[in-house]
Amino acid sequence: MTRRIALLGAECTGKSTLAEALAAHFGAGLVAEYLREWCDAHGRTPQRHEQAHIAAEQAARIEAAAQRHELVICDTTPLITALCSEHYFGDASLTAEAIAFQRRCELTLLCAPDLPWQADGIQRDGPGVRAAFDARLRAALAAGGLRWVDIAGSDDQRLAAAIAALNYCSPPPAACAPGANSAPTSTASKR
């Protein structure tokens, strides 16, 4: 059975850096954020009618990686796209399916917005939006009955906490099974 590890967080919370480090540490498959690729290719952020495609493509890439690897590190999941669709367009039509997909992930690592905010071209809105989106994400996970491990601090602290969380879930105890109602204990805070 493939283990899917999801890294979620608002913009500029170190998801990509941590995902790459975890994939290298564990020799795992890495699924990069499709939205970034899409924005680079189109030179803009997506419009409302393009959100479903982005969520579906992120899910498809995760599933394709799961066919090739026993451990897959996901630099975001369709849940982030669904919540962006809610945030920017008032469209919650993608959320239920995204929550269902999230349940397939063995572990969700939630990257805290405690890193310095950095502009990154067309994708970044600013620290105020980052804080609001973090609150929206936490509320969506809680409302969906999804557990997570908070990942915070420096890059080294984040990596250590994420490794501890993955090691706790290997092989996955009941607390780490997809859809379980408890989070692994690590040096990060438990929610």
PyRosetta script that sets phi, psi and omega in degrees:
from pyrosetta import init, pose_from_sequence

init()
pose = pose_from_sequence("MTRRIALLGAECTGKSTLAEALAAHFGAGLVAEYLREWCDAHGRTPQRHEQAHIAAEQAARIEAAAQRHELVICDTTPLITALCSEHYFGDASLTAEAIAFQRRCELTLLCAPDLPWQADGIQRDGPGVRAAFDARLRAALAAGGLRWVDIAGSDDQRLAAAIAALNYCSPPPAACAPGANSAPTSTASKR")
pose.set_psi(1, 132.0)
pose.set_omega(1, 179.7)
pose.set_phi(2, -76.4)
pose.set_psi(2, 137.6)
pose.set_omega(2, 174.9)
pose.set_phi(3, -96.5)
pose.set_psi(3, 122.5)
pose.set_omega(3, 177.2)
pose.set_phi(4, -106.5)
pose.set_psi(4, 121.8)
pose.set_omega(4, 179.5)
pose.set_phi(5, -112.4)
pose.set_psi(5, 118.8)
pose.set_omega(5, -176.1)
pose.set_phi(6, -99.1)
pose.set_psi(6, 131.5)
pose.set_omega(6, 171.2)
pose.set_phi(7, -107.5)
pose.set_psi(7, 117.3)
pose.set_omega(7, -178.9)
pose.set_phi(8, -120.8)
pose.set_psi(8, 159.7)
pose.set_omega(8, 176.3)
pose.set_phi(9, 163.1)
pose.set_psi(9, 166.1)
pose.set_omega(9, 175.6)
pose.set_phi(10, -70.2)
pose.set_psi(10, 178.3)
pose.set_omega(10, 178.8)
pose.set_phi(11, -62.3)
pose.set_psi(11, 147.4)
pose.set_omega(11, 173.6)
pose.set_phi(12, 60.4)
pose.set_psi(12, 44.2)
pose.set_omega(12, 177.6)
pose.set_phi(13, -116.5)
pose.set_psi(13, 13.5)
pose.set_omega(13, 173.8)
pose.set_phi(14, 83.7)
pose.set_psi(14, 16.3)
pose.set_omega(14, -178.0)
pose.set_phi(15, -60.5)
pose.set_psi(15, -49.2)
pose.set_omega(15, -175.8)
pose.set_phi(16, -65.2)
pose.set_psi(16, -43.1)
pose.set_omega(16, 178.9)
pose.set_phi(17, -61.3)
pose.set_psi(17, -45.8)
pose.set_omega(17, -179.6)
pose.set_phi(18, -67.9)
pose.set_psi(18, -40.4)
pose.set_omega(18, 179.6)
pose.set_phi(19, -60.3)
pose.set_psi(19, -45.3)
pose.set_omega(19, 179.0)
pose.set_phi(20, -62.8)
pose.set_psi(20, -42.2)
pose.set_omega(20, -179.9)
pose.set_phi(21, -65.7)
pose.set_psi(21, -41.3)
pose.set_omega(21, 178.8)
pose.set_phi(22, -66.4)
pose.set_psi(22, -43.2)
pose.set_omega(22, 178.6)
pose.set_phi(23, -60.4)
pose.set_psi(23, -41.9)
pose.set_omega(23, 178.9)
pose.set_phi(24, -66.9)
pose.set_psi(24, -43.6)
pose.set_omega(24, -178.4)
pose.set_phi(25, -61.5)
pose.set_psi(25, -44.0)
pose.set_omega(25, -175.0)
pose.set_phi(26, -97.0)
pose.set_psi(26, -2.5)
pose.set_omega(26, -175.3)
pose.set_phi(27, 61.7)
pose.set_psi(27, 39.2)
pose.set_omega(27, -173.6)
pose.set_phi(28, -98.0)
pose.set_psi(28, 164.4)
pose.set_omega(28, 170.8)
pose.set_phi(29, -71.8)
pose.set_psi(29, 146.0)
pose.set_omega(29, -179.8)
pose.set_phi(30, -123.2)
pose.set_psi(30, 127.8)
pose.set_omega(30, 174.4)
pose.set_phi(31, -110.9)
pose.set_psi(31, 110.4)
pose.set_omega(31, -179.3)
pose.set_phi(32, -73.1)
pose.set_psi(32, 166.1)
pose.set_omega(32, 179.2)
pose.set_phi(33, -71.7)
pose.set_psi(33, 115.1)
pose.set_omega(33, -179.4)
pose.set_phi(34, -65.7)
pose.set_psi(34, -34.4)
pose.set_omega(34, -178.6)
pose.set_phi(35, -55.2)
pose.set_psi(35, -42.6)
pose.set_omega(35, -179.4)
pose.set_phi(36, -60.9)
pose.set_psi(36, -45.9)
pose.set_omega(36, 178.2)
pose.set_phi(37, -60.5)
pose.set_psi(37, -43.6)
pose.set_omega(37, -179.0)
pose.set_phi(38, -62.1)
pose.set_psi(38, -46.7)
pose.set_omega(38, -179.2)
pose.set_phi(39, -63.7)
pose.set_psi(39, -40.9)
pose.set_omega(39, 177.8)
pose.set_phi(40, -61.9)
pose.set_psi(40, -41.9)
pose.set_omega(40, -178.0)
pose.set_phi(41, -69.8)
pose.set_psi(41, -34.5)
pose.set_omega(41, -175.5)
pose.set_phi(42, -98.9)
pose.set_psi(42, -13.2)
pose.set_omega(42, 179.4)
pose.set_phi(43, 70.1)
pose.set_psi(43, 22.7)
pose.set_omega(43, -178.9)
pose.set_phi(44, -163.1)
pose.set_psi(44, 170.6)
pose.set_omega(44, 172.3)
pose.set_phi(45, -84.9)
pose.set_psi(45, 157.0)
pose.set_omega(45, -176.7)
pose.set_phi(46, -72.9)
pose.set_psi(46, 155.5)
pose.set_omega(46, 174.2)
pose.set_phi(47, -93.0)
pose.set_psi(47, 172.0)
pose.set_omega(47, -175.9)
pose.set_phi(48, -53.3)
pose.set_psi(48, -46.8)
pose.set_omega(48, -175.6)
pose.set_phi(49, -69.9)
pose.set_psi(49, -9.0)
pose.set_omega(49, -179.8)
pose.set_phi(50, -98.6)
pose.set_psi(50, -7.4)
pose.set_omega(50, -176.3)
pose.set_phi(51, -64.7)
pose.set_psi(51, -41.7)
pose.set_omega(51, -178.2)
pose.set_phi(52, -62.3)
pose.set_psi(52, -40.4)
pose.set_omega(52, 177.7)
pose.set_phi(53, -61.2)
pose.set_psi(53, -43.7)
pose.set_omega(53, -177.9)
pose.set_phi(54, -64.8)
pose.set_psi(54, -43.7)
pose.set_omega(54, 177.7)
pose.set_phi(55, -63.0)
pose.set_psi(55, -44.2)
pose.set_omega(55, -179.1)
pose.set_phi(56, -65.1)
pose.set_psi(56, -40.1)
pose.set_omega(56, 179.6)
pose.set_phi(57, -67.1)
pose.set_psi(57, -39.1)
pose.set_omega(57, 177.0)
pose.set_phi(58, -61.0)
pose.set_psi(58, -45.5)
pose.set_omega(58, 179.2)
pose.set_phi(59, -62.7)
pose.set_psi(59, -43.8)
pose.set_omega(59, -179.2)
pose.set_phi(60, -62.4)
pose.set_psi(60, -39.5)
pose.set_omega(60, 179.2)
pose.set_phi(61, -68.4)
pose.set_psi(61, -36.6)
pose.set_omega(61, 176.4)
pose.set_phi(62, -64.8)
pose.set_psi(62, -45.2)
pose.set_omega(62, -179.8)
pose.set_phi(63, -65.8)
pose.set_psi(63, -37.6)
pose.set_omega(63, 177.3)
pose.set_phi(64, -63.5)
pose.set_psi(64, -42.3)
pose.set_omega(64, 178.0)
pose.set_phi(65, -64.6)
pose.set_psi(65, -35.0)
pose.set_omega(65, 179.3)
pose.set_phi(66, -65.7)
pose.set_psi(66, -23.4)
pose.set_omega(66, 176.2)
pose.set_phi(67, -75.5)
pose.set_psi(67, -21.2)
pose.set_omega(67, -175.2)
pose.set_phi(68, -107.2)
pose.set_psi(68, -17.8)
pose.set_omega(68, -173.0)
pose.set_phi(69, -133.6)
pose.set_psi(69, 147.4)
pose.set_omega(69, 175.4)
pose.set_phi(70, -78.6)
pose.set_psi(70, -26.6)
pose.set_omega(70, 178.4)
pose.set_phi(71, -128.8)
pose.set_psi(71, 126.2)
pose.set_omega(71, -179.5)
pose.set_phi(72, -123.7)
pose.set_psi(72, 125.7)
pose.set_omega(72, 175.6)
pose.set_phi(73, -98.0)
pose.set_psi(73, 121.2)
pose.set_omega(73, -174.8)
pose.set_phi(74, -106.2)
pose.set_psi(74, 109.8)
pose.set_omega(74, 176.0)
pose.set_phi(75, -79.4)
pose.set_psi(75, 74.1)
pose.set_omega(75, -179.3)
pose.set_phi(76, 95.8)
pose.set_psi(76, 165.8)
pose.set_omega(76, 179.4)
pose.set_phi(77, -137.4)
pose.set_psi(77, 176.4)
pose.set_omega(77, 177.7)
pose.set_phi(78, -57.8)
pose.set_psi(78, -18.4)
pose.set_omega(78, -179.6)
pose.set_phi(79, -61.8)
pose.set_psi(79, -38.7)
pose.set_omega(79, 179.6)
pose.set_phi(80, -64.7)
pose.set_psi(80, -42.6)
pose.set_omega(80, 178.1)
pose.set_phi(81, -62.4)
pose.set_psi(81, -42.8)
pose.set_omega(81, 179.3)
pose.set_phi(82, -61.2)
pose.set_psi(82, -42.5)
pose.set_omega(82, -179.0)
pose.set_phi(83, -72.0)
pose.set_psi(83, -32.2)
pose.set_omega(83, 173.2)
pose.set_phi(84, -64.6)
pose.set_psi(84, -39.2)
pose.set_omega(84, 178.0)
pose.set_phi(85, -63.0)
pose.set_psi(85, -40.1)
pose.set_omega(85, 174.8)
pose.set_phi(86, -63.7)
pose.set_psi(86, -48.7)
pose.set_omega(86, -174.3)
pose.set_phi(87, -63.5)
pose.set_psi(87, -48.7)
pose.set_omega(87, -173.6)
pose.set_phi(88, -88.0)
pose.set_psi(88, -28.8)
pose.set_omega(88, -171.9)
pose.set_phi(89, -122.6)
pose.set_psi(89, -2.2)
pose.set_omega(89, -177.5)
pose.set_phi(90, 66.1)
pose.set_psi(90, 24.8)
pose.set_omega(90, -174.8)
pose.set_phi(91, -109.9)
pose.set_psi(91, 108.8)
pose.set_omega(91, -179.8)
pose.set_phi(92, -97.9)
pose.set_psi(92, 12.7)
pose.set_omega(92, -174.1)
pose.set_phi(93, -66.4)
pose.set_psi(93, -19.3)
pose.set_omega(93, -178.5)
pose.set_phi(94, -95.6)
pose.set_psi(94, -9.5)
pose.set_omega(94, -168.8)
pose.set_phi(95, -67.9)
pose.set_psi(95, -46.0)
pose.set_omega(95, -177.2)
pose.set_phi(96, -60.1)
pose.set_psi(96, -45.1)
pose.set_omega(96, 179.3)
pose.set_phi(97, -66.1)
pose.set_psi(97, -36.7)
pose.set_omega(97, 179.1)
pose.set_phi(98, -67.4)
pose.set_psi(98, -38.6)
pose.set_omega(98, 176.3)
pose.set_phi(99, -64.4)
pose.set_psi(99, -42.0)
pose.set_omega(99, 177.9)
pose.set_phi(100, -61.2)
pose.set_psi(100, -41.7)
pose.set_omega(100, 177.4)
pose.set_phi(101, -64.0)
pose.set_psi(101, -42.1)
pose.set_omega(101, -178.5)
pose.set_phi(102, -58.8)
pose.set_psi(102, -33.6)
pose.set_omega(102, 179.0)
pose.set_phi(103, -63.0)
pose.set_psi(103, -20.3)
pose.set_omega(103, 178.6)
pose.set_phi(104, -77.1)
pose.set_psi(104, -13.1)
pose.set_omega(104, 179.8)
pose.set_phi(105, -83.7)
pose.set_psi(105, 131.8)
pose.set_omega(105, -179.7)
pose.set_phi(106, -65.8)
pose.set_psi(106, -36.2)
pose.set_omega(106, -173.7)
pose.set_phi(107, -145.9)
pose.set_psi(107, 136.3)
pose.set_omega(107, 174.0)
pose.set_phi(108, -114.1)
pose.set_psi(108, 121.1)
pose.set_omega(108, 175.5)
pose.set_phi(109, -102.1)
pose.set_psi(109, 119.8)
pose.set_omega(109, -175.7)
pose.set_phi(110, -104.0)
pose.set_psi(110, 109.1)
pose.set_omega(110, -176.6)
pose.set_phi(111, -78.4)
pose.set_psi(111, 122.6)
pose.set_omega(111, -176.8)
pose.set_phi(112, -74.0)
pose.set_psi(112, 152.1)
pose.set_omega(112, 179.3)
pose.set_phi(113, -85.5)
pose.set_psi(113, 47.4)
pose.set_omega(113, -177.3)
pose.set_phi(114, -103.3)
pose.set_psi(114, 3.6)
pose.set_omega(114, 174.7)
pose.set_phi(115, -86.6)
pose.set_psi(115, 153.4)
pose.set_omega(115, 176.2)
pose.set_phi(116, -59.6)
pose.set_psi(116, 135.3)
pose.set_omega(116, 179.3)
pose.set_phi(117, -73.6)
pose.set_psi(117, 138.1)
pose.set_omega(117, 178.4)
pose.set_phi(118, -131.7)
pose.set_psi(118, 134.6)
pose.set_omega(118, 175.6)
pose.set_phi(119, -65.9)
pose.set_psi(119, 142.4)
pose.set_omega(119, -178.3)
pose.set_phi(120, -142.6)
pose.set_psi(120, 62.4)
pose.set_omega(120, 177.9)
pose.set_phi(121, 67.7)
pose.set_psi(121, -139.1)
pose.set_omega(121, -171.2)
pose.set_phi(122, -80.9)
pose.set_psi(122, -10.7)
pose.set_omega(122, -175.2)
pose.set_phi(123, -86.6)
pose.set_psi(123, -17.1)
pose.set_omega(123, -171.0)
pose.set_phi(124, -101.9)
pose.set_psi(124, 129.2)
pose.set_omega(124, -177.9)
pose.set_phi(125, -97.6)
pose.set_psi(125, -31.2)
pose.set_omega(125, 179.8)
pose.set_phi(126, 134.5)
pose.set_psi(126, 167.2)
pose.set_omega(126, -176.1)
pose.set_phi(127, -64.3)
pose.set_psi(127, -30.3)
pose.set_omega(127, 178.6)
pose.set_phi(128, -65.6)
pose.set_psi(128, -43.9)
pose.set_omega(128, 177.7)
pose.set_phi(129, -66.8)
pose.set_psi(129, -37.7)
pose.set_omega(129, 180.0)
pose.set_phi(130, -58.8)
pose.set_psi(130, -45.2)
pose.set_omega(130, -179.9)
pose.set_phi(131, -64.8)
pose.set_psi(131, -42.9)
pose.set_omega(131, 179.1)
pose.set_phi(132, -65.0)
pose.set_psi(132, -40.0)
pose.set_omega(132, -179.7)
pose.set_phi(133, -68.7)
pose.set_psi(133, -37.8)
pose.set_omega(133, 176.3)
pose.set_phi(134, -58.9)
pose.set_psi(134, -43.8)
pose.set_omega(134, 178.7)
pose.set_phi(135, -63.9)
pose.set_psi(135, -41.4)
pose.set_omega(135, 178.1)
pose.set_phi(136, -61.9)
pose.set_psi(136, -43.3)
pose.set_omega(136, -179.5)
pose.set_phi(137, -64.0)
pose.set_psi(137, -46.3)
pose.set_omega(137, 179.1)
pose.set_phi(138, -61.7)
pose.set_psi(138, -41.2)
pose.set_omega(138, 179.0)
pose.set_phi(139, -65.0)
pose.set_psi(139, -40.1)
pose.set_omega(139, 179.9)
pose.set_phi(140, -66.3)
pose.set_psi(140, -42.8)
pose.set_omega(140, 178.2)
pose.set_phi(141, -62.2)
pose.set_psi(141, -45.8)
pose.set_omega(141, -179.9)
pose.set_phi(142, -63.9)
pose.set_psi(142, -45.0)
pose.set_omega(142, 180.0)
pose.set_phi(143, -62.8)
pose.set_psi(143, -32.6)
pose.set_omega(143, 179.0)
pose.set_phi(144, -83.4)
pose.set_psi(144, 1.9)
pose.set_omega(144, -178.8)
pose.set_phi(145, 68.8)
pose.set_psi(145, 23.5)
pose.set_omega(145, -179.1)
pose.set_phi(146, -96.2)
pose.set_psi(146, 135.5)
pose.set_omega(146, 179.9)
pose.set_phi(147, -97.9)
pose.set_psi(147, 158.1)
pose.set_omega(147, -179.6)
pose.set_phi(148, -150.3)
pose.set_psi(148, 166.4)
pose.set_omega(148, 172.5)
pose.set_phi(149, -114.0)
pose.set_psi(149, 125.1)
pose.set_omega(149, 176.5)
pose.set_phi(150, -73.1)
pose.set_psi(150, 135.0)
pose.set_omega(150, 178.2)
pose.set_phi(151, -121.4)
pose.set_psi(151, 121.6)
pose.set_omega(151, -174.9)
pose.set_phi(152, -144.5)
pose.set_psi(152, 171.5)
pose.set_omega(152, 175.8)
pose.set_phi(153, 97.3)
pose.set_psi(153, -162.3)
pose.set_omega(153, -179.9)
pose.set_phi(154, -68.6)
pose.set_psi(154, 169.7)
pose.set_omega(154, 177.6)
pose.set_phi(155, -55.9)
pose.set_psi(155, -43.0)
pose.set_omega(155, -180.0)
pose.set_phi(156, -65.7)
pose.set_psi(156, -41.1)
pose.set_omega(156, 178.2)
pose.set_phi(157, -65.3)
pose.set_psi(157, -40.5)
pose.set_omega(157, 178.8)
pose.set_phi(158, -63.0)
pose.set_psi(158, -46.4)
pose.set_omega(158, -179.5)
pose.set_phi(159, -63.0)
pose.set_psi(159, -43.9)
pose.set_omega(159, 179.7)
pose.set_phi(160, -62.1)
pose.set_psi(160, -43.3)
pose.set_omega(160, 179.7)
pose.set_phi(161, -65.7)
pose.set_psi(161, -40.8)
pose.set_omega(161, -179.9)
pose.set_phi(162, -67.0)
pose.set_psi(162, -42.0)
pose.set_omega(162, 177.5)
pose.set_phi(163, -61.6)
pose.set_psi(163, -43.8)
pose.set_omega(163, 178.5)
pose.set_phi(164, -60.4)
pose.set_psi(164, -42.0)
pose.set_omega(164, 179.9)
pose.set_phi(165, -65.0)
pose.set_psi(165, -43.2)
pose.set_omega(165, 178.7)
pose.set_phi(166, -66.3)
pose.set_psi(166, -40.8)
pose.set_omega(166, 179.1)
pose.set_phi(167, -65.0)
pose.set_psi(167, -35.3)
pose.set_omega(167, 177.2)
pose.set_phi(168, -62.6)
pose.set_psi(168, -33.9)
pose.set_omega(168, -177.0)
pose.set_phi(169, -94.4)
pose.set_psi(169, 19.6)
pose.set_omega(169, -177.8)
pose.set_phi(170, -127.8)
pose.set_psi(170, 112.1)
pose.set_omega(170, -10.9)
pose.set_phi(171, -67.4)
pose.set_psi(171, 157.3)
pose.set_omega(171, -171.2)
pose.set_phi(172, -68.5)
pose.set_psi(172, 119.2)
pose.set_omega(172, 169.0)
pose.set_phi(173, -72.2)
pose.set_psi(173, 172.0)
pose.set_omega(173, -178.1)
pose.set_phi(174, -55.1)
pose.set_psi(174, -32.9)
pose.set_omega(174, -178.8)
pose.set_phi(175, -64.8)
pose.set_psi(175, -19.9)
pose.set_omega(175, -177.3)
pose.set_phi(176, -106.7)
pose.set_psi(176, -1.9)
pose.set_omega(176, -178.5)
pose.set_phi(177, -64.1)
pose.set_psi(177, 145.5)
pose.set_omega(177, 178.5)
pose.set_phi(178, -52.9)
pose.set_psi(178, 129.5)
pose.set_omega(178, 179.2)
pose.set_phi(179, 84.5)
pose.set_psi(179, -0.9)
pose.set_omega(179, 178.9)
pose.set_phi(180, -64.9)
pose.set_psi(180, 156.6)
pose.set_omega(180, -175.4)
pose.set_phi(181, -106.2)
pose.set_psi(181, 39.4)
pose.set_omega(181, 172.2)
pose.set_phi(182, -154.6)
pose.set_psi(182, 157.6)
pose.set_omega(182, -177.3)
pose.set_phi(183, -108.8)
pose.set_psi(183, 152.3)
pose.set_omega(183, 175.7)
pose.set_phi(184, -65.9)
pose.set_psi(184, 151.9)
pose.set_omega(184, 176.9)
pose.set_phi(185, -88.6)
pose.set_psi(185, 134.4)
pose.set_omega(185, 176.0)
pose.set_phi(186, -149.4)
pose.set_psi(186, -171.8)
pose.set_omega(186, 176.8)
pose.set_phi(187, -71.7)
pose.set_psi(187, -11.3)
pose.set_omega(187, 175.3)
pose.set_phi(188, -84.6)
pose.set_psi(188, 162.7)
pose.set_omega(188, -179.9)
pose.set_phi(189, -72.5)
pose.set_psi(189, 151.5)
pose.set_omega(189, -177.5)
pose.set_phi(190, -100.2)
pose.set_psi(190, 137.5)
pose.set_omega(190, 177.5)
pose.set_phi(191, -122.8)
pose.dump_pdb("model.pdb")
